């Protein structure tokens, strides 16, 4: 079972999956084989949120599943951002929140190909 640093929104299947199972579809931020996408926001890793999103895309079956995965990715990035303390971390929160919104907008607009890849036509 996975042990996360943050209390992220996770599907039960993600929570119960082994590292090997997660490794089959979770590669962090950005589509596998696509353009590299930073896994950090000004030094803060959001990779866990991206891995959960990858899992949800891989296992999702409907357009509503895609929308839910995208929203949970945003929620999870914000959870990671808000968990940071210390003056230097607090100063970066507004910029990190804006970056999280940009990532969310990108998956909403451009994530359909990755979501539907390898799935039967609807």
JOZI-V815589 format. One record per run of one state. SS is the DSSP state (a for helix, b for strand, c for the rest). FROM is the first residue (numbers start at 1). TO is the last residue. Records with the same first field share a line. If there is no record, write none. Layout:
BEGIN
SS: FROM-TO  FROM-TO
END
This chain:
BEGIN
c: 1-11  17-18  24-39  42-43  46-46  60-62  83-86  111-111  117-122
a: 12-16  19-23  47-59  63-82  87-110  112-116
b: 40-41  44-45
END
